[in-house]
Amino acid sequence: MTAAAAAAVLEIDDLAVAYREKHQPPQRVVHGVSFSVAPGEVVALVGESGSGKTTTAQAAIGLLADNGVVEGGTVRINGVDATRWPESRWTALRGAAVSLVPQDPASSLNPVRTVGDQVAEILRIHRAGDRRTAAERAVELLARVGLPQPELRARQYPHELSGGMKQRVLIAIAIALRPQLLIADEPTSALDVTVQRRILDLVDDLRRETGTAVLLVTHDLGVAADRADRIVVLQGGRIQEHGPAHAVLGRPRSAYTRQLLADAPSLSPTAFRAHRPSGEGDAIVVQDLVHDFPGARRGAALRAVDSVSFRVRRGTTHALVGESGSGKTTTARGVAGFHRPTGGRILVEDTDLATLRGEALRRFRRTVQLVHQNPFSSLDPRQTVFGIIEEPLRNYEPIAPAERARRVHGILDRVGLPAAVLPRRPHALSGGQRQRVAIARALVLQPQVVVLDEAVSALDVTVQAQILALLEELQRDLGLTYLFISHDLAVVRQVADTVSVLQGGRQVESGRVEDVFLRPQGDYTRELIAAIPGRRHAAGAAAPAAWTG
């Protein structure tokens, strides 16, 4: 063992992990992985879904699924072999010496217990004070992770907090006992860029203050570029590249790493979409849009959208960007005809949506289709792929079964999927395949406008690049108009022609993407752009022009 390895908080040596299924031989998913994490160091594990990132991290903290088994190699914590520790020994260690920040705060917090009680629990489990002391310390921790009004938050339940607030609660739990090792598994992948930056800044502050070692699991190379000292690139459970972040990103040796870098929009700071000729006229016109939701008290209302206006030329892409609660999705659902605005007008292909009722509104659904963020939850798990794509035709077009089948096969080929997937159900598909099915379902009615609500935000960079290329091809070939909703400004910079920046329901900036990104007029827009990850790598690549402002 080298001196560096001896000093490591975490050392993984030649790790091999497999999963066992009934009546099947074990399937190995991690093959001979070795790396270490020293005190105060950030090591990033990067790669696509299925690369072995999360399995490796779970093995490092004794949290493999019940059917997971370490078939070889060792995991050492502070030099002690922990590879086959019993759960009782891991329970004593977790929280005290090693902690985990999971990806999904919504499913990681108990919905029927207050936030303060859940933070205090880790202190009580490890006997770090009595109940009153633990409750007081919980409020201090909530304040430490930047939650406003920590006393109030401690009394609230998870559903009363935003996604960023819930992620801060998980970090408060993870750092309560000042662990020596913090494992962060995609801790910010579902968060807005500004919230993401604040969360990662917090982790950095804690690392500097306490010397905590950080293992950062992420598919976002921009985040790895900004935050990691070293990067480990995994593909198919094997290390493709491992070294200092600047070397891996600046001089990648493997073809796989080069492809990941090429596909990462946050690492291409000067890549704006090439201008395309605008179609004749506007496909979407939004004028002084207002949308109120009923409040909890009688007579009270929440104004989600306040006087928003924009136009989208036919055959182009307009993006709506902003933090959670900015009014992006409410505006998009209004354009798709899912709710009637409180005020203002929405025109789609010269049709005023406020005039549509009954059968006319039903027929309008053919003009505009919506693609959701999460294809797994938006696709009926009981239906086959054929049934999912065929369903809109059954609902809106009275055509013969043979013609429906021809249309289904045609659009499936259009989105780059083989006919072999037609009898499968969504759970048997990859994330990228499911999103292609969702796009096929949206296009089978031959709409003129497609609303894409965070349609690529849940995908790995390589799959994301494939879907974005597909959308570009479909737009070019079919003349589609896109309304693109995203919290990922790096993607917006790459795919949109024009953009509206929303804050608190109001439009604070609008125009061509290059103008808004290179010459932002408002502080809020500048803050959003400054929060795009990958700035450190962009500066090292001597290409900072697109980050000015």
PLY file of the C-alpha trace (Angstrom):
ply
format ascii 1.0
element vertex 549
property float x
property float y
property float z
element edge 548
property int vertex1
property int vertex2
end_header
0.00 0.00 0.00
1.39 3.43 -0.97
1.74 6.30 1.46
-1.09 8.11 -0.33
-3.34 5.08 -0.06
-2.49 4.64 3.61
-3.63 8.22 4.27
-6.87 7.78 2.33
-10.23 7.90 4.07
-11.67 5.60 1.40
-9.66 3.07 -0.58
-11.28 0.79 -3.14
-9.01 -1.89 -4.56
-9.91 -4.19 -7.49
-13.61 -4.11 -6.58
-15.97 -6.53 -8.37
-19.72 -6.42 -7.74
-22.52 -8.59 -9.19
-26.30 -8.77 -8.91
-28.12 -12.07 -8.51
-31.55 -12.77 -9.97
-33.67 -15.88 -9.44
-32.79 -18.80 -11.70
-30.02 -16.78 -13.39
-26.25 -16.68 -12.92
-24.87 -13.56 -11.16
-24.41 -10.59 -13.50
-21.23 -8.68 -12.80
-21.63 -4.92 -13.15
-18.40 -3.62 -11.59
-15.10 -5.07 -12.81
-11.82 -4.46 -10.97
-12.37 -0.82 -9.95
-9.63 0.85 -7.89
-9.30 4.41 -6.55
-8.95 6.29 -3.26
-10.24 9.51 -1.69
-8.00 11.50 0.67
-9.08 13.93 3.42
-10.30 17.22 1.95
-10.30 15.81 -1.59
-13.18 15.60 -4.09
-13.12 12.59 -6.41
-15.85 12.44 -9.07
-17.21 9.18 -10.49
-18.63 9.96 -13.94
-20.26 7.90 -16.65
-23.61 6.99 -18.20
-26.44 5.10 -16.55
-25.34 1.49 -16.11
-21.67 2.46 -15.89
-21.40 1.23 -12.29
-21.15 4.62 -10.56
-23.92 4.18 -8.02
-23.16 0.50 -7.40
-19.54 1.40 -6.60
-20.66 4.15 -4.23
-23.17 1.84 -2.54
-20.49 -0.81 -2.04
-18.27 1.85 -0.47
-20.83 2.51 2.26
-22.31 -0.98 2.67
-25.62 -0.12 1.02
-25.78 -2.58 -1.87
-29.23 -3.91 -2.72
-30.17 -7.26 -1.18
-29.28 -9.07 -4.39
-25.92 -7.27 -4.73
-22.75 -9.10 -3.74
-19.07 -8.14 -3.65
-17.36 -10.91 -5.62
-13.83 -9.60 -5.24
-11.58 -6.79 -4.08
-11.68 -4.69 -0.93
-13.21 -1.54 0.50
-11.17 0.12 3.24
-12.35 2.92 5.52
-9.44 4.65 7.25
-7.25 1.67 6.42
-9.66 -0.91 7.89
-11.09 -3.58 5.57
-14.88 -3.01 5.59
-15.70 -5.16 2.56
-17.80 -7.75 4.35
-18.82 -5.98 7.50
-22.19 -7.02 8.96
-24.99 -4.45 8.80
-24.73 -3.80 12.54
-21.18 -2.53 12.16
-22.08 -0.35 9.18
-25.01 1.11 11.12
-22.64 2.26 13.84
-20.36 3.87 11.23
-22.88 5.53 8.92
-23.57 9.12 9.86
-20.65 9.20 12.27
-17.69 8.45 9.96
-19.31 8.12 6.54
-22.50 9.75 5.23
-24.58 9.63 2.08
-26.45 12.43 0.30
-28.89 10.61 -2.01
-30.20 11.84 -5.35
-33.93 12.11 -4.70
-34.88 14.09 -1.58
-38.59 13.49 -2.18
-38.24 9.75 -1.59
-35.46 10.01 1.02
-37.36 12.02 3.65
-40.21 10.62 5.75
-43.38 12.50 4.70
-45.12 12.09 8.09
-42.30 13.40 10.30
-41.14 16.97 10.67
-37.90 18.07 9.11
-36.36 18.93 12.48
-37.18 15.52 13.92
-35.51 13.79 10.98
-32.34 15.84 11.38
-32.31 15.27 15.12
-32.75 11.51 14.69
-29.18 10.97 13.48
-27.91 12.72 16.62
-30.12 10.58 18.89
-29.10 7.35 17.15
-25.44 8.09 17.82
-26.17 9.44 21.31
-24.91 12.94 20.51
-27.08 14.57 23.17
-30.52 14.15 24.69
-33.78 14.89 22.86
-33.78 18.61 23.68
-30.13 19.04 22.75
-30.65 17.15 19.51
-33.64 19.35 18.60
-31.63 22.51 19.23
-28.70 21.17 17.23
-31.06 20.28 14.36
-32.13 23.93 14.09
-28.44 24.97 14.08
-27.72 22.49 11.27
-30.65 23.75 9.19
-29.29 27.26 9.57
-25.80 25.99 8.69
-26.98 24.61 5.33
-28.59 27.95 4.49
-32.29 27.32 5.10
-34.12 30.57 5.87
-36.12 30.65 9.12
-34.61 27.39 10.41
-36.89 27.28 13.46
-39.92 27.35 11.18
-38.43 24.78 8.77
-37.75 22.42 11.66
-41.49 22.33 12.39
-42.51 21.78 8.77
-42.99 18.57 6.81
-41.07 17.70 3.61
-44.00 18.50 1.30
-43.89 22.10 2.55
-40.34 22.61 1.25
-38.99 23.13 -2.28
-36.68 20.59 -3.91
-33.60 22.65 -3.09
-34.69 23.03 0.54
-35.24 19.28 0.88
-31.79 18.60 -0.55
-30.30 20.96 2.06
-32.11 18.98 4.76
-30.44 15.79 3.51
-27.08 17.54 3.64
-27.81 18.71 7.19
-28.47 15.08 8.15
-25.32 13.93 6.36
-23.01 16.44 8.07
-24.59 16.37 11.53
-21.74 14.31 13.01
-18.99 15.86 10.86
-18.20 12.66 8.90
-14.79 11.96 7.47
-16.28 10.77 4.16
-19.30 12.23 2.35
-20.73 10.31 -0.62
-22.94 12.54 -2.79
-24.91 10.49 -5.34
-26.20 12.86 -8.07
-27.06 15.37 -5.32
-28.11 18.19 -7.66
-29.20 16.54 -10.92
-32.86 17.59 -10.56
-32.18 21.12 -9.28
-32.10 24.51 -11.00
-28.63 25.79 -11.85
-28.63 28.48 -9.16
-29.82 26.06 -6.46
-27.32 23.49 -7.74
-24.48 25.96 -7.35
-25.53 26.88 -3.80
-25.71 23.22 -2.79
-22.30 22.43 -4.27
-20.82 25.59 -2.73
-22.11 24.37 0.62
-20.43 20.98 0.17
-17.20 22.77 -0.78
-17.38 25.00 2.32
-17.87 21.99 4.60
-15.01 20.13 2.93
-12.64 23.04 3.46
-13.74 23.62 7.06
-13.70 20.02 8.28
-11.37 18.22 5.87
-14.17 15.86 4.83
-13.35 13.63 1.86
-16.02 13.77 -0.85
-16.94 11.07 -3.39
-19.14 12.84 -5.95
-21.23 10.58 -8.22
-22.45 12.50 -11.26
-23.25 12.23 -14.96
-22.72 16.00 -15.35
-19.17 16.59 -16.54
-19.61 20.32 -16.01
-20.15 19.72 -12.28
-17.16 17.35 -12.18
-15.03 19.91 -14.03
-15.83 22.65 -11.52
-15.74 20.66 -8.29
-13.45 17.63 -8.53
-9.74 17.31 -7.82
-9.66 13.93 -9.58
-12.06 12.23 -11.99
-12.72 8.50 -12.45
-14.50 7.72 -15.74
-16.53 4.49 -15.71
-18.05 2.62 -18.64
-19.68 -0.78 -18.32
-18.33 -1.14 -14.79
-14.70 -0.60 -15.84
-12.44 2.40 -15.39
-11.72 4.05 -18.73
-9.75 6.95 -17.35
-8.52 8.17 -13.97
-6.48 11.20 -13.08
-6.41 14.88 -12.09
-9.49 16.70 -13.35
-7.53 19.09 -15.55
-5.71 16.19 -17.24
-8.80 14.04 -17.82
-10.78 16.97 -19.20
-7.95 18.67 -21.07
-6.14 15.63 -22.47
-8.56 12.66 -22.43
-6.90 9.40 -23.46
-9.93 7.18 -24.06
-12.41 7.51 -26.91
-15.27 7.14 -24.40
-14.11 10.14 -22.34
-13.70 12.20 -25.50
-17.28 11.33 -26.47
-18.60 12.29 -23.03
-16.84 15.63 -23.28
-18.14 16.24 -26.80
-21.70 15.49 -25.64
-21.60 17.73 -22.54
-23.28 21.06 -23.43
-21.90 22.79 -20.32
-18.34 22.19 -21.57
-18.99 23.87 -24.93
-19.35 27.50 -23.80
-19.28 29.00 -27.31
-21.66 26.49 -28.90
-24.77 28.40 -29.87
-27.29 26.98 -32.29
-26.63 27.88 -35.91
-29.34 30.26 -37.09
-31.99 28.66 -39.21
-34.32 30.51 -41.58
-37.54 31.37 -39.76
-40.76 30.02 -41.16
-43.50 32.29 -42.42
-45.36 33.91 -39.53
-45.70 32.94 -35.88
-46.77 29.51 -34.69
-47.23 30.72 -31.08
-48.24 34.15 -29.82
-48.52 34.77 -26.07
-49.81 38.22 -25.11
-49.94 39.56 -21.54
-50.56 36.07 -20.16
-51.85 35.88 -16.58
-52.60 32.69 -14.70
-53.88 32.49 -11.13
-54.32 29.39 -8.99
-56.88 29.30 -6.14
-55.30 29.98 -2.75
-55.73 28.12 0.52
-58.01 30.88 1.86
-61.31 31.79 0.23
-60.82 34.70 -2.12
-57.03 34.39 -2.12
-55.18 33.42 -5.30
-51.61 32.61 -6.26
-50.44 34.42 -9.38
-48.16 31.93 -11.12
-47.80 33.87 -14.39
-47.95 37.65 -14.57
-48.09 39.52 -17.91
-45.83 37.22 -19.96
-45.54 37.90 -23.72
-43.50 36.25 -26.49
-43.75 35.05 -30.10
-42.34 31.92 -31.70
-41.70 31.84 -35.45
-42.76 28.68 -37.27
-40.03 26.07 -37.48
-37.95 27.57 -34.64
-37.33 26.79 -30.97
-38.22 29.17 -28.15
-37.00 28.35 -24.63
-38.53 29.27 -21.29
-35.93 29.32 -18.52
-35.93 30.17 -14.83
-35.88 28.61 -11.40
-38.61 26.39 -9.96
-41.70 28.49 -9.37
-40.84 30.93 -12.15
-43.97 30.05 -14.17
-42.30 28.03 -16.97
-44.48 24.93 -16.78
-47.69 26.86 -16.13
-47.05 28.90 -19.28
-46.22 25.77 -21.27
-49.37 23.95 -20.15
-51.39 26.98 -21.15
-49.90 26.85 -24.66
-50.73 23.12 -24.80
-54.35 23.94 -23.93
-54.46 22.17 -20.58
-55.87 25.16 -18.71
-57.54 28.43 -19.55
-55.62 31.60 -18.69
-56.91 34.10 -16.17
-55.98 36.94 -18.49
-54.26 37.70 -21.79
-54.27 35.64 -24.97
-52.62 32.51 -26.34
-52.74 31.95 -30.10
-51.43 28.70 -31.59
-51.41 28.53 -35.38
-53.74 31.56 -35.42
-56.28 29.90 -33.12
-57.22 31.73 -29.92
-57.30 29.01 -27.28
-59.84 30.92 -25.18
-62.43 30.37 -27.91
-62.14 26.59 -27.89
-64.76 24.42 -26.22
-65.75 20.77 -26.37
-65.03 19.07 -29.68
-63.07 22.08 -31.00
-60.69 21.87 -28.04
-60.40 18.13 -28.54
-59.46 18.61 -32.21
-56.90 21.22 -31.17
-54.95 18.50 -29.32
-53.73 17.32 -32.71
-52.02 20.66 -33.31
-50.01 20.75 -30.08
-48.44 17.79 -28.31
-46.54 17.65 -25.01
-43.44 15.62 -24.10
-42.89 15.34 -20.35
-39.69 15.27 -18.29
-39.93 11.73 -17.00
-40.88 9.18 -19.65
-41.08 6.38 -17.08
-43.96 8.05 -15.24
-45.64 9.43 -18.36
-45.80 6.07 -20.18
-48.47 3.57 -19.09
-46.51 0.64 -17.59
-49.33 -1.76 -18.53
-49.22 -0.97 -22.25
-46.80 -2.20 -24.87
-44.79 0.30 -26.89
-47.14 -0.35 -29.82
-50.18 0.41 -27.68
-48.63 3.58 -26.26
-47.87 5.02 -29.71
-51.15 3.80 -31.21
-53.37 5.28 -28.48
-53.47 8.88 -29.82
-54.57 7.52 -33.20
-57.37 5.55 -31.54
-58.48 8.70 -29.69
-58.24 11.23 -32.50
-58.22 9.49 -35.91
-60.89 6.98 -36.99
-58.64 5.01 -39.34
-58.41 1.29 -40.04
-56.17 -0.91 -37.82
-53.83 -1.62 -40.72
-53.31 2.10 -41.31
-52.73 2.67 -37.58
-50.09 -0.05 -37.59
-48.42 1.51 -40.63
-48.33 4.91 -38.91
-46.93 3.40 -35.69
-44.15 1.58 -37.54
-43.37 4.68 -39.57
-42.99 7.04 -36.60
-41.05 4.41 -34.64
-38.53 4.24 -37.47
-38.49 8.04 -37.56
-37.33 8.27 -33.92
-34.64 5.64 -34.46
-36.13 2.64 -32.66
-36.28 -0.90 -34.06
-39.58 -2.72 -34.53
-38.36 -5.25 -31.94
-39.32 -2.84 -29.11
-43.02 -2.73 -30.10
-44.14 -5.70 -27.94
-42.10 -4.53 -24.93
-43.35 -2.53 -21.96
-41.67 0.65 -20.64
-39.78 -1.09 -17.81
-37.88 -3.15 -20.41
-36.50 -0.04 -22.14
-33.57 2.24 -21.33
-34.19 5.88 -20.40
-33.24 7.05 -23.88
-35.51 4.47 -25.52
-38.43 5.51 -23.29
-37.97 9.15 -24.25
-37.91 8.21 -27.93
-41.21 6.37 -27.40
-42.64 9.49 -25.73
-41.54 11.60 -28.71
-43.03 9.05 -31.14
-46.34 9.17 -29.26
-46.33 12.97 -29.48
-45.54 13.00 -33.22
-47.83 10.23 -34.44
-50.69 12.74 -34.84
-48.42 14.95 -36.98
-48.68 18.06 -34.77
-47.33 21.46 -35.78
-46.15 22.50 -32.29
-44.41 20.35 -29.67
-44.03 21.49 -26.06
-40.96 19.88 -24.46
-41.18 20.20 -20.67
-37.72 19.33 -19.27
-37.70 16.55 -21.88
-33.95 15.81 -21.63
-33.08 16.87 -18.08
-33.24 13.34 -16.64
-30.93 11.84 -19.27
-27.19 11.19 -19.27
-25.16 13.52 -21.46
-24.62 10.98 -24.25
-28.30 9.94 -24.41
-29.27 13.60 -24.05
-27.10 14.49 -27.05
-28.77 11.74 -29.09
-32.28 12.97 -28.21
-31.37 16.60 -28.95
-29.93 15.57 -32.32
-33.15 13.65 -33.01
-35.29 16.69 -32.14
-33.15 18.85 -34.43
-33.57 16.38 -37.30
-37.32 16.10 -36.78
-37.70 19.87 -36.67
-35.71 20.28 -39.86
-37.55 17.53 -41.74
-41.09 18.13 -40.48
-41.06 21.90 -39.94
-41.95 21.55 -36.24
-42.09 24.46 -33.82
-40.76 23.77 -30.32
-41.51 25.40 -26.98
-38.60 24.14 -24.88
-38.85 24.36 -21.07
-35.61 23.73 -19.19
-33.64 24.62 -16.09
-30.44 23.59 -17.92
-29.17 26.76 -19.54
-26.26 24.95 -21.18
-28.75 22.88 -23.20
-30.86 25.96 -23.99
-27.78 27.74 -25.32
-27.23 24.82 -27.70
-30.77 24.14 -28.99
-32.89 27.32 -28.86
-33.20 30.23 -31.28
-34.91 32.60 -28.84
-35.44 32.59 -25.08
-37.61 34.13 -22.35
-36.22 34.37 -18.83
-38.92 34.07 -16.15
-38.63 35.00 -12.48
-41.51 34.77 -10.03
-44.02 34.51 -12.87
-42.73 37.60 -14.69
-40.67 37.78 -17.86
-37.48 39.66 -17.00
-35.64 39.23 -20.30
-36.36 37.95 -23.80
-34.62 37.83 -27.18
-32.22 35.86 -29.32
-30.26 33.32 -27.33
-26.87 34.82 -28.24
-27.97 38.30 -27.18
-29.39 37.15 -23.85
-26.45 34.90 -22.98
-23.64 37.18 -24.15
-25.21 40.51 -23.17
-27.68 39.86 -20.33
-29.45 43.00 -19.17
-30.62 41.95 -15.71
-28.94 40.74 -12.54
-31.16 37.64 -12.38
-30.19 36.56 -15.90
-26.53 37.15 -15.11
-26.89 35.00 -12.00
-28.48 32.16 -13.99
-25.73 32.24 -16.60
-22.98 32.45 -13.99
-24.38 29.32 -12.33
-23.95 27.11 -15.43
-21.36 24.46 -14.45
-18.14 24.00 -16.41
-16.76 27.51 -15.98
-13.46 26.30 -14.57
-12.88 24.05 -17.57
-14.01 26.78 -19.96
-11.50 29.19 -18.47
-8.76 26.57 -18.73
-9.71 26.05 -22.36
-9.29 29.80 -22.97
-12.83 30.11 -24.26
-14.64 32.30 -21.74
-16.45 34.55 -24.21
-19.87 32.99 -23.74
-19.70 33.40 -19.98
-19.33 37.17 -19.91
-21.89 39.45 -18.35
0 1
1 2
2 3
3 4
4 5
5 6
6 7
7 8
8 9
9 10
10 11
11 12
12 13
13 14
14 15
15 16
16 17
17 18
18 19
19 20
20 21
21 22
22 23
23 24
24 25
25 26
26 27
27 28
28 29
29 30
30 31
31 32
32 33
33 34
34 35
35 36
36 37
37 38
38 39
39 40
40 41
41 42
42 43
43 44
44 45
45 46
46 47
47 48
48 49
49 50
50 51
51 52
52 53
53 54
54 55
55 56
56 57
57 58
58 59
59 60
60 61
61 62
62 63
63 64
64 65
65 66
66 67
67 68
68 69
69 70
70 71
71 72
72 73
73 74
74 75
75 76
76 77
77 78
78 79
79 80
80 81
81 82
82 83
83 84
84 85
85 86
86 87
87 88
88 89
89 90
90 91
91 92
92 93
93 94
94 95
95 96
96 97
97 98
98 99
99 100
100 101
101 102
102 103
103 104
104 105
105 106
106 107
107 108
108 109
109 110
110 111
111 112
112 113
113 114
114 115
115 116
116 117
117 118
118 119
119 120
120 121
121 122
122 123
123 124
124 125
125 126
126 127
127 128
128 129
129 130
130 131
131 132
132 133
133 134
134 135
135 136
136 137
137 138
138 139
139 140
140 141
141 142
142 143
143 144
144 145
145 146
146 147
147 148
148 149
149 150
150 151
151 152
152 153
153 154
154 155
155 156
156 157
157 158
158 159
159 160
160 161
161 162
162 163
163 164
164 165
165 166
166 167
167 168
168 169
169 170
170 171
171 172
172 173
173 174
174 175
175 176
176 177
177 178
178 179
179 180
180 181
181 182
182 183
183 184
184 185
185 186
186 187
187 188
188 189
189 190
190 191
191 192
192 193
193 194
194 195
195 196
196 197
197 198
198 199
199 200
200 201
201 202
202 203
203 204
204 205
205 206
206 207
207 208
208 209
209 210
210 211
211 212
212 213
213 214
214 215
215 216
216 217
217 218
218 219
219 220
220 221
221 222
222 223
223 224
224 225
225 226
226 227
227 228
228 229
229 230
230 231
231 232
232 233
233 234
234 235
235 236
236 237
237 238
238 239
239 240
240 241
241 242
242 243
243 244
244 245
245 246
246 247
247 248
248 249
249 250
250 251
251 252
252 253
253 254
254 255
255 256
256 257
257 258
258 259
259 260
260 261
261 262
262 263
263 264
264 265
265 266
266 267
267 268
268 269
269 270
270 271
271 272
272 273
273 274
274 275
275 276
276 277
277 278
278 279
279 280
280 281
281 282
282 283
283 284
284 285
285 286
286 287
287 288
288 289
289 290
290 291
291 292
292 293
293 294
294 295
295 296
296 297
297 298
298 299
299 300
300 301
301 302
302 303
303 304
304 305
305 306
306 307
307 308
308 309
309 310
310 311
311 312
312 313
313 314
314 315
315 316
316 317
317 318
318 319
319 320
320 321
321 322
322 323
323 324
324 325
325 326
326 327
327 328
328 329
329 330
330 331
331 332
332 333
333 334
334 335
335 336
336 337
337 338
338 339
339 340
340 341
341 342
342 343
343 344
344 345
345 346
346 347
347 348
348 349
349 350
350 351
351 352
352 353
353 354
354 355
355 356
356 357
357 358
358 359
359 360
360 361
361 362
362 363
363 364
364 365
365 366
366 367
367 368
368 369
369 370
370 371
371 372
372 373
373 374
374 375
375 376
376 377
377 378
378 379
379 380
380 381
381 382
382 383
383 384
384 385
385 386
386 387
387 388
388 389
389 390
390 391
391 392
392 393
393 394
394 395
395 396
396 397
397 398
398 399
399 400
400 401
401 402
402 403
403 404
404 405
405 406
406 407
407 408
408 409
409 410
410 411
411 412
412 413
413 414
414 415
415 416
416 417
417 418
418 419
419 420
420 421
421 422
422 423
423 424
424 425
425 426
426 427
427 428
428 429
429 430
430 431
431 432
432 433
433 434
434 435
435 436
436 437
437 438
438 439
439 440
440 441
441 442
442 443
443 444
444 445
445 446
446 447
447 448
448 449
449 450
450 451
451 452
452 453
453 454
454 455
455 456
456 457
457 458
458 459
459 460
460 461
461 462
462 463
463 464
464 465
465 466
466 467
467 468
468 469
469 470
470 471
471 472
472 473
473 474
474 475
475 476
476 477
477 478
478 479
479 480
480 481
481 482
482 483
483 484
484 485
485 486
486 487
487 488
488 489
489 490
490 491
491 492
492 493
493 494
494 495
495 496
496 497
497 498
498 499
499 500
500 501
501 502
502 503
503 504
504 505
505 506
506 507
507 508
508 509
509 510
510 511
511 512
512 513
513 514
514 515
515 516
516 517
517 518
518 519
519 520
520 521
521 522
522 523
523 524
524 525
525 526
526 527
527 528
528 529
529 530
530 531
531 532
532 533
533 534
534 535
535 536
536 537
537 538
538 539
539 540
540 541
541 542
542 543
543 544
544 545
545 546
546 547
547 548
